[in-house]
Amino acid sequence: MEIILLQDIDNVGNRGQIVKVADGFARNYLVPKKMAVAATPQNRKWVDQQRVRFLKLEAREKADAAELANLMVGVTVSITRKAGEQGTLFGSVTAMDVAEKLVAQGYNIDRRKIQLAAPLKVLGEYDVPVKLHHEVTATIKVKVEGEVEAQPARPATPESPSS
């Protein structure tokens, strides 16, 4: 089925493009979510008229993403988790954890833009790419630190009386 994309979609195409996709993908996902419309002659004329508007919008989004990328240079996120003796975590650090820490620092980044290949499962420092725009990617540092466990207080043992 041929459709006209109303927004950029990874691995499919960019806004304003006419692409061919599977019927079910178009009918059940792209069209209901208003990410695309059917490529009818009327919609093709509308896209031709809107092409300049799309280009201006694309340029503005790219400039905003580049500005945000410049602000994010040197951003470090520290995440503390319980870990074993060899530095292996009892769990993992996911893109959602990184996104929450970024929000706490004032950067409202969607977790889907954080490009972790796999959850982090070992203590250390990682460079994590954040895809702000299909042409703009920022890199942040994520430090995964071990949780310091407080030594449990030992109950005072009553001293035995010396007889």
Backbone hydrogen bonds in HBPLUS format (Angstrom, degrees):
<---DONOR---> <-ACCEPTOR-->    atom                        ^
c    i                          cat <-CA-CA->   ^        H-A-AA   ^      H-
h    n   atom  resd res      DA  || num        DHA   H-A  angle D-A-AA Bond
n    s   type  num  typ     dist DA aas  dist angle  dist       angle   num
A0021-VAL N   A0001-MET O   2.93 MM  20  5.53 162.1  1.96 158.3 156.8     1
A0039-ALA N   A0002-GLU O   3.20 MM  37  5.57 156.6  2.25 134.8 128.2     2
A0003-ILE N   A0019-VAL O   2.87 MM  16  5.61 162.4  1.91 164.1 169.4     3
A0019-VAL N   A0003-ILE O   2.95 MM  16  5.61 148.5  2.05 153.3 162.0     4
A0004-ILE N   A0037-VAL O   2.75 MM  33  5.33 163.0  1.78 160.5 166.1     5
A0037-VAL N   A0004-ILE O   2.94 MM  33  5.33 150.6  2.03 142.8 151.7     6
A0005-LEU N   A0017-GLN O   3.00 MM  12  5.65 161.2  2.03 162.4 165.2     7
A0016-GLY N   A0005-LEU O   2.74 MM  11  5.29 172.9  1.75 144.0 145.2     8
A0006-LEU N   A0035-MET O   2.70 MM  29  5.11 171.1  1.71 135.0 136.1     9
A0009-ILE N   A0013-GLY O   2.95 MM   4  5.60 175.5  1.95 169.0 169.8    10
A0012-VAL N   A0009-ILE O   3.10 MM   3  5.50 155.2  2.16 134.8 133.3    11
A0013-GLY N   A0009-ILE O   3.09 MM   4  5.60 164.1  2.11 151.7 156.5    12
A0017-GLN N   A0014-ASN O   3.10 MM   3  5.78 161.5  2.14 142.2 143.8    13
A0026-ALA N   A0022-ALA O   3.12 MM   4  6.40 158.6  2.17 155.5 161.2    14
A0027-ARG N   A0023-ASP O   2.84 MM   4  6.03 178.6  1.84 163.0 163.4    15
A0028-ASN N   A0024-GLY O   2.81 MM   4  5.54 162.1  1.84 145.8 151.7    16
A0029-TYR N   A0025-PHE O   3.14 MM   4  5.40 140.2  2.31 124.0 132.3    17
A0030-LEU N   A0025-PHE O   3.09 MM   5  6.46 165.4  2.11 156.6 160.0    18
A0031-VAL N   A0026-ALA O   2.95 MM   5  5.78 171.5  1.96 158.4 159.5    19
A0033-LYS N   A0029-TYR O   3.23 MM   4  6.14 150.2  2.33 143.4 151.1    20
A0035-MET N   A0030-LEU O   2.87 MM   5  5.00 164.2  1.90 164.1 159.9    21
A0034-LYS N   A0031-VAL O   3.00 MM   3  4.99 159.4  2.04 110.0 114.0    22
A0044-ARG N   A0040-THR O   2.88 MM   4  6.13 150.1  1.97 154.6 163.9    23
A0045-LYS N   A0041-PRO O   3.11 MM   4  6.37 154.6  2.18 146.1 151.2    24
A0046-TRP N   A0042-GLN O   3.11 MM   4  6.40 156.8  2.17 144.7 151.2    25
A0047-VAL N   A0043-ASN O   2.97 MM   4  6.19 154.9  2.03 146.4 152.2    26
A0048-ASP N   A0044-ARG O   3.06 MM   4  6.31 156.1  2.12 145.8 152.1    27
A0049-GLN N   A0045-LYS O   3.05 MM   4  6.35 151.9  2.13 147.8 155.2    28
A0050-GLN N   A0046-TRP O   2.96 MM   4  6.19 141.0  2.11 141.9 153.3    29
A0050-GLN N   A0047-VAL O   3.10 MM   3  4.91 120.1  2.48  90.5 105.8    30
A0051-ARG N   A0047-VAL O   2.94 MM   4  5.88 115.4  2.37 145.1 159.0    31
A0053-ARG N   A0050-GLN O   2.99 MM   3  5.21 112.1  2.46 104.6 121.0    32
A0054-PHE N   A0050-GLN O   2.89 MM   4  6.18 157.3  1.94 159.5 167.1    33
A0055-LEU N   A0051-ARG O   2.98 MM   4  6.25 154.6  2.04 148.4 154.8    34
A0056-LYS N   A0052-VAL O   3.02 MM   4  6.30 158.4  2.07 151.7 156.8    35
A0057-LEU N   A0053-ARG O   2.95 MM   4  6.15 162.0  1.99 150.7 156.0    36
A0058-GLU N   A0054-PHE O   2.85 MM   4  6.02 156.5  1.91 148.6 155.3    37
A0059-ALA N   A0055-LEU O   2.98 MM   4  6.18 158.4  2.03 145.7 151.0    38
A0060-ARG N   A0056-LYS O   2.99 MM   4  6.23 157.3  2.05 148.9 154.9    39
A0061-GLU N   A0057-LEU O   2.93 MM   4  6.15 161.5  1.96 150.9 155.9    40
A0062-LYS N   A0058-GLU O   2.94 MM   4  6.11 156.7  1.99 148.5 155.1    41
A0063-ALA N   A0059-ALA O   2.98 MM   4  6.16 156.2  2.04 145.0 151.4    42
A0064-ASP N   A0060-ARG O   2.94 MM   4  6.18 160.0  1.98 150.3 155.6    43
A0065-ALA N   A0061-GLU O   2.96 MM   4  6.13 155.9  2.02 145.1 151.8    44
A0066-ALA N   A0062-LYS O   2.92 MM   4  6.12 154.5  1.98 146.7 153.7    45
A0067-GLU N   A0063-ALA O   2.96 MM   4  6.17 154.4  2.03 146.7 153.6    46
A0068-LEU N   A0064-ASP O   2.99 MM   4  6.22 158.0  2.03 146.9 152.6    47
A0069-ALA N   A0065-ALA O   2.87 MM   4  6.07 151.7  1.95 144.8 153.0    48
A0070-ASN N   A0066-ALA O   3.02 MM   4  6.29 149.7  2.11 143.6 150.8    49
A0071-LEU N   A0067-GLU O   3.09 MM   4  6.42 147.6  2.20 142.2 151.1    50
A0072-MET N   A0068-LEU O   2.96 MM   4  6.20 137.8  2.14 143.0 154.8    51
A0073-VAL N   A0070-ASN O   3.44 MM   3  5.47 164.3  2.47 100.5 104.9    52
A0075-VAL N   A0072-MET O   3.09 MM   3  5.35 159.7  2.13 134.1 130.3    53
A0141-LYS N   A0075-VAL O   3.08 MM  66  6.41 173.1  2.08 161.8 162.0    54
A0077-VAL N   A0141-LYS O   2.81 MM  64  6.19 160.6  1.85 156.4 162.2    55
A0143-LYS N   A0077-VAL O   2.72 MM  66  6.08 167.7  1.74 164.2 168.7    56
A0079-ILE N   A0143-LYS O   2.80 MM  64  6.12 166.4  1.82 174.4 176.3    57
A0145-GLU N   A0079-ILE O   2.83 MM  66  6.10 167.1  1.85 159.9 164.4    58
A0081-ARG N   A0145-GLU O   2.99 MM  64  6.36 161.8  2.02 169.8 172.0    59
A0147-GLU N   A0081-ARG O   2.83 MM  66  5.29 131.5  2.07 135.0 135.9    60
A0090-PHE N   A0082-LYS O   3.02 MM   8  5.82 166.4  2.04 145.8 144.4    61
A0084-GLY N   A0088-THR O   2.75 MM   4  5.33 165.1  1.78 155.5 157.7    62
A0087-GLY N   A0084-GLY O   3.18 MM   3  5.40 162.5  2.21 110.4 114.5    63
A0123-LEU N   A0087-GLY O   2.89 MM  36  5.29 161.7  1.93 154.5 160.7    64
A0089-LEU N   A0121-LYS O   2.92 MM  32  5.26 174.9  1.92 139.5 141.2    65
A0093-VAL N   A0120-LEU O   2.86 MM  27  4.95 152.4  1.94 139.0 148.3    66
A0120-LEU N   A0093-VAL O   2.92 MM  27  4.95 153.2  1.99 150.4 146.7    67
A0097-ASP N   A0094-THR O   3.12 MM   3  5.30 122.2  2.47  99.4 112.6    68
A0098-VAL N   A0094-THR O   3.21 MM   4  6.61 158.3  2.26 149.5 155.1    69
A0099-ALA N   A0095-ALA O   2.88 MM   4  6.08 156.7  1.93 147.2 153.9    70
A0100-GLU N   A0096-MET O   3.00 MM   4  6.22 154.4  2.06 146.0 152.2    71
A0101-LYS N   A0097-ASP O   3.18 MM   4  6.46 156.7  2.24 146.3 151.7    72
A0102-LEU N   A0098-VAL O   2.96 MM   4  6.23 150.5  2.05 148.0 156.7    73
A0103-VAL N   A0099-ALA O   2.93 MM   4  6.18 154.5  1.99 149.1 155.6    74
A0104-ALA N   A0100-GLU O   3.06 MM   4  6.32 150.8  2.15 141.8 149.7    75
A0105-GLN N   A0101-LYS O   3.15 MM   4  6.43 131.2  2.40 134.5 146.7    76
A0105-GLN N   A0102-LEU O   3.03 MM   3  5.02 130.9  2.28  94.3 107.9    77
A0107-TYR N   A0102-LEU O   2.86 MM   5  5.18 162.8  1.89 146.7 140.8    78
A0106-GLY N   A0103-VAL O   2.99 MM   3  4.97 155.8  2.05 101.7 109.4    79
A0113-LYS N   A0110-ASP O   3.00 MM   3  5.61 159.9  2.04 118.2 124.6    80
A0114-ILE N   A0111-ARG O   3.21 MM   3  5.42 154.5  2.28 104.5 112.0    81
A0131-LYS N   A0113-LYS O   2.83 MM  18  5.09 153.2  1.90 158.2 151.6    82
A0115-GLN N   A0129-PRO O   2.91 MM  14  5.47 163.5  1.94 159.1 163.4    83
A0124-GLY N   A0144-VAL O   3.06 MM  20  5.26 161.3  2.10 135.8 141.0    84
A0144-VAL N   A0124-GLY O   2.75 MM  20  5.26 174.2  1.75 170.2 169.4    85
A0126-TYR N   A0142-VAL O   2.82 MM  16  5.13 161.7  1.86 144.8 151.0    86
A0142-VAL N   A0126-TYR O   2.79 MM  16  5.13 161.8  1.83 152.0 158.0    87
A0128-VAL N   A0140-ILE O   2.81 MM  12  5.37 170.7  1.82 163.8 166.3    88
A0140-ILE N   A0128-VAL O   2.96 MM  12  5.37 168.9  1.97 148.3 148.3    89
A0130-VAL N   A0138-ALA O   2.63 MM   8  5.13 159.9  1.67 162.1 163.8    90
A0138-ALA N   A0130-VAL O   2.88 MM   8  5.13 160.2  1.92 153.1 150.4    91
A0132-LEU N   A0136-VAL O   3.02 MM   4  5.69 128.8  2.29 141.8 156.4    92
A0133-HIS N   A0136-VAL O   3.13 MM   3  4.83 150.0  2.23 147.9 143.0    93
A0136-VAL N   A0133-HIS O   3.07 MM   3  4.83 143.2  2.21  98.4 109.4    94
